[in-house]
Amino acid sequence: MRELEHQNRVAINLITLETPSAAEAPLQDKLNEALVRDLLHRTRGAGVALLLAVVLLWLIVGAETGAQVFAQFLALIGLILIRLVGAIWVVRRASFDRMRVFGWFAAMNFLIGGGLGAIIMTAYPQLPPLGVAMCSVCIVGINSAAMVSLAGSPLVYLLYVGSNMAALTFVSFAHPLQGLEHPFQAMQFIYSAALIVMMRSVHRSLRNNIVLRLQLGASLEELRDTQTRLVEASREAGRADVAAAVLHSVGNVLNSVNVSAALVTDTIARSKVHNLPKVMALVQEHQADLYQFFHDDPRGQKLPDYCAQLAEAVARDNGAARAELESLSQKIDLIKAIVSAQQDQIKPTSVVETVDVRGLLDDALKAHAASWEQQAIEVLRRFDDLPPVKLDRYKVQQILIVLLANARDAVLANELPERRIVVRARRTTGDELEIAVEDNGCGIDPEHLDQIFGLGYTTKPGRHGMGLHFSACAARELRGKLTARSAGARQGSSFVLSLPLDAATGPELLR
């Protein structure tokens, strides 16, 4: 059976009795299975109708015939029931050999059609002309109704109607209706031809619908696969974006960490505590005559004042080192916050809290405080009185760190004697929080203002153009916006972050 099915794929399909078209060829296995299932499904309803038609046929011929025809009716009813029960059993199975089931189904329909033909052949000599006519009408009705239930396969239909139509044709010649001999005989041939043409048309319509459904299913499956690949690609891209954002933001903070570490190292290197071993050596050398050493030796006389100065210097150096170490600790906490914020971006959540804007800006400025002092950059604060604001602290802080780092790079690149950054915070008439970072740096060419927030766009050698892009994305997630202004090259620039006073992440962005 499987070899025969393989041959049908490249030659004539046994179920359709046609060579597969270009559209059907890739779908032959699924098409054959769908046609067989259609035959089985339709048979369940058609079986009951056929039983009723057989009862009607018995009412027509039963009074005129004997036990032999009655036995044939019983056999026919048994075949119909076997086909009905078998179709129900096969359909309920999860899978089946379609060609084997098709062979069984074709054989059952051949036997049922043959049973109808045998009844006609046995009963016609005993029937009056009116009985023959009524019997012919009943068979015609059975064959016409069977066209719907057997449309899945022309072969099955031909096997079904072939024997009973042959029997009717034989009867039309052997037992013709008086006065209608020739019309009755011609009708048999015309009706048989009409059945074949109609069956071909009904079958093609059904087959085309199934092919269209299978093609649509294949297209949907391909679309689902494409969607899956796109989703996976977007996830991979999202992971890369998150990693790039983390690296960029952490890199900005690490610059300040390096400056603070350098200041601590320099403080320790310049500390007078390094002379303490010499002092201790003198004390140990004169341990036996400390009083005389402090009273008579010029070195001993200077030692108390030197120790006082040394203590003062050590305290001063310790204070500076402690301050820088506290700054380092804050920056490390900020790095942790940046990583945590980026991790939160992977999930549809946002940590919203009530924040003091001044404190938030001070924390962001402290991240770069060491570099301001080391590179002689004047930072001016212009903060209005602002109410507490609900927002995602770490997202806003991340945006500000990027803007302040860019402003620092801009003023360093402009090579002016005065390096100035102004940070403004105010409440607009539109009831928004507006934070502006202005600088007198290298400025932005007006034709680049529309590109500056694009992913990968940068004018700085060795940079990746990630910071402003991710900052703009974070501003949108906070239901705000980030804009850039500049009068042109070497004329400074201003980046303005506008946020609603309740800058929680918008629900539409979490879907």
C-alpha positions, 0 to 999 in steps of 0.5 A, spaced: 500 500 500 505 504 501 509 503 495 502 504 491 501 511 495 509 513 493 507 511 486 501 515 486 505 521 488 508 522 482 503 519 477 495 518 478 493 519 485 488 513 487 484 517 491 482 523 486 484 519 480 488 525 477 495 527 477 497 531 482 497 539 480 503 543 482 500 546 488 498 539 490 504 535 489 507 538 496 501 536 500 499 529 497 500 526 504 496 531 508 491 531 502 490 524 502 489 523 509 484 529 509 480 526 503 479 519 507 477 523 513 472 527 510 469 520 507 469 517 514 466 523 517 460 524 512 459 516 512 456 517 519 451 521 517 450 518 510 449 511 513 443 513 517 440 516 510 442 510 506 438 505 511 432 509 511 432 509 503 433 501 503 427 501 508 423 505 502 426 501 497 423 495 501 416 498 501 416 498 494 419 491 492 417 487 498 410 486 497 412 483 490 418 479 492 420 473 496 425 471 501 431 471 497 430 479 496 428 479 503 435 476 505 439 480 500 436 486 504 438 484 510 445 483 508 445 490 505 443 493 511 448 489 515 454 491 510 451 499 511 452 498 519 459 495 518 461 501 514 458 505 519 461 502 525 467 501 522 468 509 520 466 511 527 471 507 530 477 509 525 475 516 526 476 516 533 483 513 533 488 518 533 492 515 527 491 510 522 494 507 515 490 512 510 491 507 504 489 501 508 483 504 511 481 507 504 482 500 501 477 497 506 472 503 505 472 502 497 471 495 498 465 496 503 462 501 498 463 496 492 459 491 496 453 496 498 453 498 491 453 491 488 448 489 494 443 494 491 444 492 484 443 485 486 436 487 489 434 490 482 436 484 478 433 479 483 426 483 484 425 486 477 422 480 474 416 480 479 415 487 479 409 491 475 412 497 470 410 502 476 414 498 481 420 498 476 419 506 475 419 507 483 425 502 484 429 506 479 427 513 482 429 510 489 436 508 486 437 515 483 435 518 489 440 514 493 446 515 488 444 522 488 445 523 495 451 519 495 455 524 491 455 528 497 458 523 502 463 520 497 465 526 494 472 525 497 474 520 492 471 519 485 474 512 485 469 510 491 463 513 488 464 509 481 465 503 485 458 504 489 454 506 483 457 502 478 453 496 479 447 498 481 447 503 475 449 497 470 443 493 473 438 499 472 440 500 465 439 492 464 432 493 467 431 498 462 432 494 456 430 487 459 423 490 462 422 497 459 416 501 461 410 500 456 410 506 451 416 509 454 421 504 452 426 508 448 426 515 453 427 510 459 433 507 456 436 513 454 435 516 461 439 511 464 445 513 459 444 520 460 443 520 468 450 515 468 454 521 464 451 526 468 453 523 475 460 522 472 460 530 470 457 532 477 461 527 481 468 530 478 465 537 479 463 536 486 470 532 488 474 538 485 470 543 489 472 539 495 479 538 493 480 545 492 477 547 499 482 542 502 488 544 498 487 551 500 486 549 507 492 546 507 496 551 504 493 556 509 495 551 515 502 551 512 503 558 511 500 559 518 505 554 520 511 558 517 509 564 520 509 561 526 516 559 525 518 566 523 515 569 529 518 564 533 525 566 530 523 573 530 522 573 537 528 569 539 532 574 535 529 580 538 530 577 545 538 576 543 538 583 541 535 585 547 540 581 551 545 585 547 542 591 548 541 590 556 549 588 556 551 594 552 547 599 556 550 596 562 557 596 560 556 603 557 553 606 564 558 602 568 563 605 564 561 612 566 561 610 573 568 607 573 571 613 570 569 616 576 571 610 580 578 611 577 579 618 579 577 617 586 582 611 586 587 615 583 586 621 588 586 616 594 593 613 592 596 620 591 594 622 598 597 615 601 603 617 597 604 624 599 602 622 606 607 624 612 606 618 615 612 615 611 617 619 616 614 615 622 619 609 622 625 614 622 621 618 628 621 611 631 628 609 630 630 615 634 626 614 640 628 607 640 635 609 639 635 614 645 630 609 649 635 609 655 636 617 656 629 619 653 629 625 658 636 628 656 634 626 648 628 631 649 632 636 653 639 637 650 638 634 643 636 639 638 633 633 634 629 631 640 627 638 642 623 638 635 620 632 635 614 634 639 612 639 634 614 634 629 609 629 632 604 634 632 604 636 625 605 629 623 598 627 627 595 633 624 597 631 617 595 624 618 588 626 620 587 630 614 590 625 609 585 620 613 579 625 612 581 626 605 582 618 604 576 616 608 571 621 604 574 618 597 573 611 600 566 613 601 565 616 594 568 610 592 563 606 596 557 610 593 559 609 586 560 601 587 553 602 590 551 606 584 554 600 579 550 595 583 543 599 582 545 600 574 546 593 573 539 592 578 535 597 573 538 593 567 535 587 570 529 590 571 528 592 564 528 585 562 522 584 566 515 588 565 516 591 572 519 598 574 521 600 581 517 606 583 518 610 589 517 617 591 524 621 590 527 628 592 529 631 586 535 635 589 537 629 592 537 625 586 541 630 582 546 631 588 547 623 587 548 623 580 553 629 580 557 626 586 558 620 581 562 625 577 565 630 583 572 627 582 573 628 575 570 635 576 575 637 581 581 634 577 579 637 570 577 644 573 570 644 571 565 648 574 558 645 575 553 650 577 546 648 580 540 651 578 534 648 582 527 650 583 523 648 589 520 642 587 515 637 590 517 630 591 516 626 585 514 619 583 519 615 579 524 610 578 530 613 581 535 608 578 533 609 571 533 617 572 539 617 575 542 612 569 540 618 564 543 623 568 550 620 569 550 619 561 548 626 560 553 629 565 558 624 562 557 627 555 557 634 558 564 633 561 567 630 554 564 636 551 567 641 555 574 638 555 573 637 547 572 645 546 579 647 549 576 653 552 579 656 559 572 656 562 569 649 563 562 650 565 556 645 566 549 648 569 544 643 571 537 646 572 531 643 575 524 646 574 517 645 574 514 647 567 507 650 566 505 643 563 506 640 570 512 636 568 519 636 571 524 638 567 531 637 568 536 640 563 544 639 563 547 645 559 555 645 557 559 650 554 562 645 550 564 643 543 556 643 541 552 639 536 552 640 528 544 642 527 544 636 522 546 631 527 541 633 532 536 628 529 541 623 529 544 623 536 539 619 539 540 613 534 543 606 536 550 606 534 551 614 532 557 617 535 562 622 534 567 620 539 573 616 537 573 609 540 565 610 543 559 605 541 554 610 541 549 607 546 548 612 552 544 617 549 540 611 545 538 608 551 537 614 555 532 616 550 529 609 551 529 609 558 525 616 558 520 613 554 519 608 559 518 613 564 513 616 559 517 622 558 522 624 553 529 626 552 531 632 547 537 635 545 539 643 543 545 646 540 546 653 536 552 649 532 559 647 533 563 650 539 557 653 541 555 648 547 549 644 548 543 642 552 540 636 554 533 636 557 529 630 560 522 632 561 518 627 566 511 627 568 511 629 576 508 621 577 513 618 572 511 611 573 512 606 567 507 607 563 502 600 563 502 600 555 510 599 555 509 593 559 505 589 555 
